[in-house]
Amino acid sequence: MARLSEESVREVLWVYRDRLVDLKRDSRLVHGLIFKNKGAQAGATVDHSHSQLIVSPVVPIAIVEEMEGSEVHYRFRG
């Protein structure tokens, strides 16, 4: 991504967005995640650096706790 032009980065982000919007149509899927993956130590099956998008039917506990904490903070601070 660091070597891409601004327009190319914008295009990649729109592709991520479009894919997530499409996946959101499936009511079974509730949590999407985009991440960089490189090498076997990161669990990649291809050697070069690449991004992946995954969607799951559950929201990870850490995300739920972060969202709940944000809501409490918002109610307290506005």
C-alpha positions in Angstrom: 0.0 0.0 0.0 2.9 2.4 0.8 4.0 2.3 -2.8 0.6 2.9 -4.3 -0.6 6.2 -5.6 -3.2 8.1 -3.6 -5.8 7.1 -6.3 -4.9 3.4 -6.1 -5.2 3.4 -2.3 -8.6 5.1 -2.6 -9.6 2.4 -5.1 -8.5 -0.4 -2.7 -10.5 1.1 0.1 -13.6 1.4 -2.0 -13.2 -2.3 -3.0 -13.0 -3.2 0.7 -16.1 -1.1 1.4 -18.1 -2.6 -1.5 -17.2 -6.1 -0.5 -18.2 -5.5 3.1 -21.5 -3.9 2.0 -22.2 -6.9 -0.1 -21.4 -9.4 2.7 -23.6 -7.4 5.1 -26.6 -8.6 3.0 -26.1 -12.0 4.6 -27.8 -11.7 8.0 -25.7 -14.5 9.4 -22.5 -12.4 9.2 -22.0 -9.6 11.7 -18.3 -8.8 12.0 -15.9 -7.9 9.2 -12.1 -7.5 9.5 -9.5 -6.4 7.0 -5.9 -7.1 7.9 -2.4 -7.4 6.4 -0.9 -10.9 6.2 2.7 -11.8 5.4 4.5 -15.1 5.6 3.9 -18.4 7.4 4.4 -16.9 10.9 1.3 -14.8 10.3 -0.6 -17.8 9.0 -0.4 -16.9 5.4 -0.4 -19.6 2.7 1.3 -17.3 0.2 4.7 -15.8 0.8 4.1 -12.2 -0.4 2.5 -9.5 1.7 -1.3 -9.2 1.1 -4.5 -8.1 2.7 -7.4 -10.3 3.6 -11.0 -9.6 4.4 -12.9 -12.0 6.7 -16.4 -11.9 8.0 -17.8 -14.0 10.9 -21.1 -14.7 12.5 -19.9 -13.5 15.9 -18.4 -10.3 17.2 -15.2 -11.0 19.1 -15.4 -10.4 22.9 -12.6 -7.8 22.7 -14.7 -5.8 20.2 -17.9 -6.1 22.3 -16.0 -4.9 25.4 -14.5 -2.0 23.5 -17.8 -0.9 22.1 -19.5 -1.2 25.5 -16.7 0.9 27.1 -17.1 3.5 24.4 -20.8 3.7 25.1 -20.2 4.1 28.8 -17.6 6.9 28.1 -20.0 8.6 25.7 -22.8 8.6 28.3 -20.5 10.0 30.9 -18.7 12.6 28.8 -21.1 13.2 25.9 
